[in-house]
Amino acid sequence: MRTSIATVSLSGSLTEKLTAASRAGFDGVEIFENDLLASPLSPREIRARCADLGLTVDLYQPVRDIEAVPEDEFGRNLRRARHKFELMGELGADTVLVCSSVSPSAVDDDALAARQLSELASLAADFGIRVAYEALAWGRHVSTYDHAWRIVEAAGHPALGTCLDSFHILSRGSDPKGIEDIPGEKIFFLQLADAPLLAMDVLQWSRHYRCFPGQGGFDVAGLVRHVLRTGYDGPLSLEVFNDVFRQAEAGPTAVDARRSLLALQEAVGLGELPAPVVPTGVAFAELVTPDAEPVSALLGALGLARTARHRSKPVDLWELGEARILVNTGPAARRDGTGLAAIGLESPDPRAAARRAEALLAPVLPRRRAPEDVPLDAVAAPDGTELFFCATGRAPELPDWRADFVTVPHEPAPSPARIDHLALVQPWHQYDEAALFHRAVLGLHAQDSVDVADPYGLLRSRAVTDADGRVRIALGVGAAPADDTLHAQHIALAVDDVVAAARAFRAAGGALLPVPGNYHDDLAARYEFPDGELETYRELGILYDRDAGGAFRHCYTRTVGRVFFELVERDPGYRGYGAQNAPVRLAAQHAGRPAR
């Protein structure tokens, strides 16, 4: 189906919005009246600009407070509407959105509303225009889609139909199944938006917290299925009011929006995206650093051994069992210190995973490689993290990335480990986009978002994971300054015995993050421990959590650059990340920051 986006969903000037929508692959746009009024371009020039960009103008919106008003006021409304219809002729738009009235002068009279809307539609038809009547969730007398449809049906004018908006329907808890009773040809337009499930005034909810389908808590796909069963064949259009999107760059937001529609179309049986290829593990995590010495010291204390060197690049491979860390000191090294730049994901079919990522608008990354280097498909996540699709240990069937590395002398590693999870810090305006990306592109499941208190604000985190917990990525965003070590990325290593691992790390010269004694005093009140166990946790700074599936023991290293490590011992049934301990960790990291 054709896709469209309302200009109100993007930031910038109207020209910038149109350009972003076109580059993201949308077929058309809804022109929001305020965008037109603020544009230096005339309606004819806007029409030409859209044509140059390959965009149709699918809707002009909104016309407000038209119906169910005294006759003298309705006469003024028709004069106002005539001006809009003349403008739409120059703009090249053939459908206008009319919202249910919120005017104090509107009366609760469906027959009057139907008659006046019929007169409006007759005037619109003279200009070759259709009127799409939409029930605002906060409409004065008409606030539900079925009520709006009854009025349209009673009016009986061929140029009058209804506009369905997923936010207005789902925010009120209306049952969308009744949509199937509306003839598809009388659904003139379909607007889509998701939203987090909030308990607040619906107008404020609508104006500030809408998001793209798949980023909130509404069953937008279910609603669209009901609409499609009517025979509706118009565009799927996004109308999203969101404070974050209004401040973010229009280009990436438009790509995020288009990706959400591609994923939605897949969910309802439209379109032919390559099938999801869910990663089955973490092949490696890559650190870039201008100074390998502190990173090497940290990895060595953790028990990892430097096992190999890339044959043509300044990249070392460090290993401890299945935990593999690449240390890159080449041109990609960050100027602001050590950072987590790339993740290798084990994939059943790397090429198919890359094809799906590309189909969902993930930027395919060019690679600088020598002719003999193993070809690896890679794409960029919204935050810029590089994601490589790997097939470790499956040569000669599939290329093994480790073939690019030459073994160097090293001591056998001690007890094995693996990467339990990774934590990535998201730009403040890409938190929802990141969750949708990892869900749609990688096929991971997005868990509920959690808010964690820290001494200077709130940290939001949302984990994405596969069904078996072999891939776990925590996506976080906070309110503190961007250069604060509070927002450092981290790599969690799963070990069989966190106490032994912590002691070995400390004996090797590593510095563990100190935890306040008050925390362990509180643990004693909440849980019963065998003699000596709590004292050991206190000594080593080990934190503890428990749920119905088991226990979780974990501790942290000091931060190097913008990265720190976590040692975790996870009972098989435990599915969390120790979130209730995060405020203690964050406060300890604040306390341990170097003075500025």
ABEGO torsion letter per residue (X at the ends): XBBBBBAAABBEBAAAAAAAAAAAGBABBBBBAAAAAABABBAAAAAAAAAAAGBBBABBOBBBGABGBBAAAAAAAAAAAAAAAAAAAAAGBABBBBBBBABAABBBBAAAAAAAAAAAAAAAAAAGBBBBBBBBAABAABABAAAAAAAAAAAGBAABBBBBBAAAAAAAGBBAAAAAABBAAABABBBBBBBBBBBBBAAAAAAAABBBBGABABBAAAAAAAAAAAGBABBBBBBBBBAAAAABBAAAAAAAAAAAAAAAAAAAGBEBBBBBBBBAEBABBBBBBABAAAAAAAAAAAGBBBABBBAABBBBBBBBEABBBBBBABAABBAAEBBBABBBBBBABAAAAAAAAAAAGBBBBBBBBBAABBBBBBBBBAAGBBBBBBBBGAOAABBBAAAABBBBBBBBBBBBBBBABBBBBBBAAAAAAAAAAAAAAAGBBBBBBBBBBBAAEBBBBBBBBBAAGABBBBBBBBABBAABAAABBBBBBBBABAAAAAAAAAAAGBBBBBBBAAAAAAAAAABBBBBGAAAAAAAAGBBBBBBAAEBBBBBBBBBBEABBBBBBBBBAABABAGAAAAAAAAAAAAAABBBX
